[in-house]
Amino acid sequence: MRQLPHVTVATVVERDNHFLMVKEHSDGVVVYNQPAGHLEIGESLVAAAVRETLEETGWHVTVHNLLGIYQYTSPANGISYVRVCFIAEADHQEPNATLDAEIIEAIWLPAAQIHNLGAQLRSPMVSRAITDYESGTRYPLELIQL
């Protein structure tokens, strides 16, 4: 049986030289990730990124740019992921938001600390997205055709 890749979205949200991250449970271990999740049927990529960020962090965001499209096959489960990563601005936080069950906490971390997490990152795509963001990579949202 042929396995299709999983389409996921993620957001890079920077404020005061810190990035919005989640500390979460994944396959029995604690890892760090950008707010991210799966695209749902009938949902646009941007809407999915906004929804996942809110569900995982309690933050409402506005997406401004596409950062990149990343492909990764997890050695842990053999699943191939296609991750569409966006750059978003933090608008406001829901004070009493209930976060997704696997989320331990939403935290703001400086880039150097994220890069130093190494194997504690959910995947190498997490650090790569921060590196791309810091290098000034930006693409217009108009690249995404509906």
Residue frames relative to the residue before (quaternion, step in Angstrom):
aa qw qx qy qz dx dy dz
M 1.0000 0.0000 0.0000 0.0000 0.00 0.00 0.00
R 0.3917 -0.7342 0.5153 0.2052 3.55 -0.88 0.98
Q 0.2469 -0.7689 0.5756 0.1285 3.56 -0.94 0.93
L 0.3124 -0.7509 0.5563 0.1707 3.56 -0.83 1.01
P 0.5402 -0.6070 0.4557 0.3635 3.61 -1.11 0.53
H 0.4340 -0.6622 0.5470 0.2719 3.54 -1.24 0.54
V 0.2544 -0.7474 0.5949 0.1508 3.59 -0.86 0.97
T 0.0132 0.8003 -0.5970 0.0541 3.54 -0.71 1.13
V 0.2571 -0.7270 0.6136 0.1699 3.53 -1.34 0.33
A 0.0250 -0.7771 0.6284 0.0267 3.55 -1.25 0.45
T 0.2102 -0.7656 0.5888 0.1520 3.56 -1.23 0.40
V 0.2203 -0.7002 0.6631 0.1465 3.49 -1.21 0.75
V 0.0012 -0.7931 0.6044 -0.0747 3.53 -0.56 1.26
E 0.0557 -0.8133 0.5789 -0.0181 3.57 -0.57 1.20
R 0.0847 0.7664 -0.6315 0.0815 3.54 -1.06 0.88
D 0.8476 -0.0387 -0.0073 0.5293 3.58 -0.77 1.05
N 0.6742 -0.5317 0.2701 0.4356 3.57 0.96 0.98
H 0.6105 0.4734 -0.3685 0.5171 3.57 1.19 0.60
F 0.2986 -0.7620 0.5560 0.1451 3.55 -1.15 0.68
L 0.4616 -0.6711 0.5125 0.2719 3.54 -1.03 0.86
M 0.0277 0.8007 -0.5918 0.0882 3.54 -0.66 1.18
V 0.2610 -0.7219 0.6049 0.2118 3.52 -1.33 0.21
K 0.2462 -0.6896 0.6612 0.1633 3.49 -1.22 0.72
E 0.0799 0.8421 -0.5151 0.1385 3.57 -0.50 1.20
H 0.4798 -0.6098 0.5405 0.3252 3.53 -1.35 0.28
S 0.0996 0.7730 -0.6216 0.0781 3.58 -0.96 0.91
D 0.8418 -0.1057 0.0233 0.5288 3.56 -0.61 1.17
G 0.7580 -0.4285 0.2077 0.4457 3.56 0.90 0.97
V 0.7088 0.3757 -0.2736 0.5307 3.61 1.23 0.11
V 0.4461 -0.6561 0.5337 0.2926 3.56 -1.27 0.39
V 0.0166 0.8009 -0.5949 0.0667 3.56 -0.80 1.08
Y 0.3669 -0.6891 0.5776 0.2386 3.53 -1.39 0.23
N 0.0315 0.7944 -0.6011 0.0811 3.54 -1.04 0.85
Q 0.5093 -0.5310 0.5371 0.4126 3.52 -1.31 0.12
P 0.6018 -0.4842 0.4370 0.4609 3.59 -1.19 0.23
A 0.1761 0.7962 -0.5435 0.1993 3.58 -0.61 1.14
G 0.1664 0.7845 -0.5899 0.0938 3.51 -1.26 0.38
H 0.6860 -0.5125 0.3572 0.3731 3.51 -1.36 -0.03
L 0.4932 -0.6156 0.5393 0.2949 3.50 -1.24 0.67
E 0.2634 -0.7638 0.5696 0.1506 3.58 -0.91 0.91
I 0.6451 -0.5266 0.3894 0.3935 3.57 -1.20 0.57
G 0.8338 0.2060 -0.1717 0.4825 3.57 -0.92 0.96
E 0.6022 0.5688 -0.3418 0.4438 3.57 1.28 -0.03
S 0.4231 -0.6685 0.5338 0.2987 3.59 -1.05 0.68
L 0.6394 -0.5343 0.3881 0.3937 3.56 -1.22 0.45
V 0.6618 0.4994 -0.3100 0.4654 3.60 0.94 -0.87
A 0.6512 0.5086 -0.3203 0.4634 3.60 0.91 -0.86
A 0.6305 0.5302 -0.3294 0.4614 3.59 1.02 -0.77
A 0.6559 0.5120 -0.3129 0.4580 3.59 0.94 -0.87
V 0.6493 0.5032 -0.3123 0.4771 3.59 0.96 -0.85
R 0.6648 0.5110 -0.2971 0.4568 3.60 0.91 -0.94
E 0.6853 0.4865 -0.2941 0.4552 3.58 0.81 -0.99
T 0.6316 0.5276 -0.3412 0.4543 3.60 0.98 -0.75
L 0.6624 0.4925 -0.3043 0.4755 3.58 0.95 -0.86
E 0.6874 0.4986 -0.2915 0.4403 3.60 0.86 -0.95
E 0.7550 0.4068 -0.2132 0.4681 3.58 1.02 -0.76
T 0.8049 0.2722 -0.1290 0.5112 3.60 1.13 -0.53
G 0.4268 -0.6876 0.4775 0.3421 3.59 1.13 -0.54
W 0.5862 0.5802 -0.3642 0.4326 3.59 1.30 0.07
H 0.3062 -0.6801 0.6372 0.1943 3.52 -1.11 0.87
V 0.0415 -0.8104 0.5843 -0.0118 3.57 -0.86 0.95
T 0.2729 -0.6977 0.6314 0.2001 3.49 -1.40 0.33
V 0.3069 -0.7556 0.5538 0.1679 3.57 -0.73 1.09
H 0.1651 -0.8189 0.5470 0.0542 3.57 -0.85 1.03
N 0.8210 0.0518 0.0267 0.5680 3.59 1.00 -0.81
L 0.4257 -0.6004 0.5991 0.3151 3.46 -1.43 0.22
L 0.2881 -0.7603 0.5573 0.1685 3.59 -0.86 0.93
G 0.7375 -0.3429 0.2434 0.5284 3.57 0.92 -0.84
I 0.3384 -0.6775 0.6085 0.2371 3.49 -1.41 0.14
Y 0.0993 -0.8252 0.5555 -0.0253 3.53 -0.60 1.23
Q 0.1541 -0.7721 0.6100 0.0899 3.57 -1.09 0.72
Y 0.0719 0.7967 -0.5887 0.1166 3.54 -0.88 1.00
T 0.1642 -0.7508 0.6306 0.1085 3.55 -1.04 0.81
S 0.3696 -0.7575 0.5031 0.1909 3.54 -0.63 1.18
P 0.3824 -0.7184 0.5263 0.2460 3.59 -0.78 0.94
A 0.5949 0.5978 -0.3583 0.4004 3.60 1.17 -0.48
N 0.8365 0.1244 -0.0382 0.5323 3.58 0.94 -0.87
G 0.4818 -0.7038 0.4118 0.3209 3.60 1.28 -0.04
I 0.4880 0.6609 -0.4353 0.3683 3.58 1.27 0.09
S 0.3051 -0.7274 0.5906 0.1701 3.54 -1.05 0.88
Y 0.1355 -0.7962 0.5884 0.0371 3.56 -0.83 1.06
V 0.1328 -0.7151 0.6785 0.1031 3.53 -1.17 0.75
R 0.0858 -0.8309 0.5492 -0.0254 3.54 -0.39 1.31
V 0.1655 -0.7592 0.6254 0.0707 3.54 -0.74 1.12
C 0.1005 -0.8357 0.5399 -0.0052 3.54 -0.42 1.27
F 0.1703 -0.8022 0.5710 0.0379 3.52 -0.90 1.05
I 0.3468 -0.6638 0.6127 0.2522 3.52 -1.37 0.32
A 0.0117 0.8130 -0.5792 0.0582 3.56 -0.75 1.07
E 0.3630 -0.6972 0.5793 0.2158 3.51 -1.32 0.45
A 0.4240 -0.6854 0.5315 0.2606 3.57 -0.97 0.87
D 0.2284 -0.7862 0.5628 0.1140 3.57 -0.74 1.09
H 0.7304 -0.2963 0.2222 0.5738 3.58 0.67 -1.11
Q 0.3994 -0.7175 0.5303 0.2108 3.52 -1.24 0.57
E 0.4305 -0.6488 0.5634 0.2762 3.55 -1.14 0.75
P 0.4058 -0.7615 0.4401 0.2487 3.62 -0.45 1.10
N 0.7976 0.2501 -0.1273 0.5340 3.60 1.01 -0.70
A 0.2208 0.8151 -0.5108 0.1614 3.58 1.13 0.59
T 0.2899 -0.7058 0.6178 0.1899 3.55 -1.13 0.75
L 0.2724 -0.7926 0.5288 0.1343 3.57 -0.53 1.18
D 0.6769 -0.4701 0.3697 0.4290 3.57 -1.26 0.44
A 0.6597 -0.5790 0.3297 0.3477 3.55 -1.10 0.81
E 0.7123 0.4636 -0.2770 0.4482 3.63 0.95 -0.78
I 0.5734 0.5986 -0.3755 0.4145 3.61 1.26 -0.23
I 0.3078 -0.7360 0.5792 0.1674 3.55 -0.90 1.01
E 0.7597 -0.2310 0.1710 0.5833 3.56 0.95 -0.96
A 0.3479 -0.6593 0.6170 0.2522 3.50 -1.36 0.36
I 0.0228 0.8173 -0.5712 0.0729 3.58 -0.78 1.04
W 0.3560 -0.6940 0.5833 0.2267 3.54 -1.28 0.48
L 0.0006 -0.8149 0.5775 -0.0499 3.58 -0.68 1.12
P 0.4756 -0.6369 0.5113 0.3267 3.61 -1.11 0.59
A 0.6670 -0.5356 0.3490 0.3827 3.57 -1.19 0.63
A 0.6465 0.5345 -0.3368 0.4277 3.60 0.86 -0.89
Q 0.6597 0.4982 -0.3148 0.4664 3.58 0.96 -0.80
I 0.6228 0.5329 -0.3374 0.4629 3.60 1.03 -0.75
H 0.6704 0.4966 -0.2998 0.4628 3.57 0.86 -0.94
N 0.6820 0.4992 -0.2834 0.4532 3.60 1.05 -0.73
L 0.5344 0.6392 -0.4097 0.3715 3.61 1.21 -0.20
G 0.1770 -0.8520 0.4826 0.0993 3.59 1.24 -0.39
A 0.8583 0.0174 0.0296 0.5121 3.56 -0.64 -1.19
Q 0.5882 0.5704 -0.3771 0.4317 3.61 1.23 -0.19
L 0.5359 0.5963 -0.4127 0.4323 3.59 1.29 -0.09
R 0.5946 -0.5952 0.4014 0.3620 3.57 -1.02 0.74
S 0.7654 -0.1334 0.0878 0.6234 3.57 1.11 -0.73
P 0.6519 -0.5065 0.3753 0.4215 3.60 -1.24 0.19
M 0.5280 0.6423 -0.4077 0.3776 3.61 1.21 -0.36
V 0.5842 0.5989 -0.3725 0.4016 3.60 1.12 -0.62
S 0.7067 0.4352 -0.2523 0.4975 3.58 0.79 -1.00
R 0.6256 0.5494 -0.3352 0.4408 3.58 0.99 -0.81
A 0.6472 0.5164 -0.3255 0.4567 3.60 0.96 -0.80
I 0.6388 0.5066 -0.3291 0.4764 3.61 0.99 -0.77
T 0.6399 0.5217 -0.3191 0.4653 3.60 0.96 -0.86
D 0.6652 0.4954 -0.3048 0.4681 3.59 0.91 -0.89
Y 0.6315 0.5282 -0.3259 0.4648 3.58 0.99 -0.83
E 0.6881 0.4918 -0.2805 0.4539 3.58 0.85 -0.99
S 0.6695 0.4938 -0.3029 0.4650 3.59 1.11 -0.60
G 0.5761 -0.6303 0.3542 0.3812 3.58 1.29 -0.02
T 0.3532 0.7392 -0.5029 0.2756 3.59 1.21 0.24
R 0.1612 0.7550 -0.6164 0.1552 3.58 -0.83 1.06
Y 0.0347 -0.7697 0.6370 0.0213 3.57 -1.04 0.83
P 0.5158 -0.6471 0.4526 0.3322 3.59 -1.03 0.69
L 0.5719 -0.6065 0.4351 0.3401 3.54 -1.13 0.69
E 0.5548 0.6326 -0.3808 0.3834 3.59 1.21 -0.43
L 0.4970 0.6386 -0.4341 0.3959 3.60 1.25 -0.12
I 0.6654 0.4734 -0.2905 0.4988 3.54 1.21 -0.57
Q 0.1492 -0.8003 0.5790 0.0449 3.54 -0.56 1.19
L 0.2548 -0.7730 0.5641 0.1392 3.58 -0.82 0.97
